[in-house]
Amino acid sequence: MHPNHLAELCALQTGEPVRLLGRGMRVRIVSGEFHGRVGTVVKRGRTSYHLQLPEGRVRVAFAGTEPV
């Protein structure tokens, strides 16, 4: 299953709201090559955020981030 689907399913089972962040919000990447880096949401797609990091833009799945 896709990580976004698993995160949404877990939120539904525990009664927590599914949170999507908007442009300008700061997020920490919690998975993948850029784990631990903090960036700013530039764009929100259907399944991922486009984040601005000092070295450029990266695309990260919703489930691979957490708000700062």
C-alpha positions in Angstrom: 0.0 0.0 0.0 1.1 3.6 -0.6 2.4 5.4 2.5 -0.2 8.1 2.1 -3.0 5.5 2.1 -1.6 3.8 5.2 -1.3 7.1 7.1 -4.9 8.0 6.2 -6.2 4.5 7.2 -4.3 4.8 10.6 -5.9 8.3 11.2 -9.3 6.9 10.5 -8.9 4.0 12.8 -7.6 6.2 15.7 -10.1 9.0 15.1 -7.4 11.6 14.4 -8.0 14.1 11.6 -6.0 13.8 8.4 -3.9 16.9 8.1 -2.7 18.5 4.9 -0.5 21.5 5.1 -0.7 24.6 2.9 1.8 26.8 1.1 4.3 28.5 3.3 4.2 25.9 6.1 7.4 24.5 7.4 7.8 20.7 7.4 10.4 18.2 8.4 11.1 15.3 6.1 10.8 12.0 8.0 11.7 9.5 5.3 13.9 9.0 2.3 17.1 10.7 1.1 16.4 14.0 2.8 15.4 12.6 6.2 15.6 15.2 8.9 15.8 18.2 6.6 13.3 21.1 7.1 11.8 22.9 4.1 8.9 25.2 3.1 5.8 23.9 1.2 5.8 25.6 -2.2 3.1 23.5 -3.8 0.7 20.7 -2.8 -0.1 18.1 -5.4 -2.5 15.2 -5.2 -0.2 12.9 -3.4 2.9 15.0 -2.4 4.3 18.3 -1.3 6.9 20.2 -3.3 9.3 21.6 -0.7 11.9 24.3 -1.0 15.2 23.4 0.5 18.4 25.5 0.4 19.8 23.3 -2.4 16.6 23.2 -4.5 13.1 21.8 -4.6 12.2 18.2 -3.8 8.9 16.3 -3.9 7.9 14.3 -0.8 4.8 12.2 -0.2 2.4 13.6 2.4 3.2 10.6 4.7 6.9 11.4 4.5 6.6 14.8 6.3 5.6 16.2 9.7 4.8 19.8 10.6 7.6 21.8 12.4 
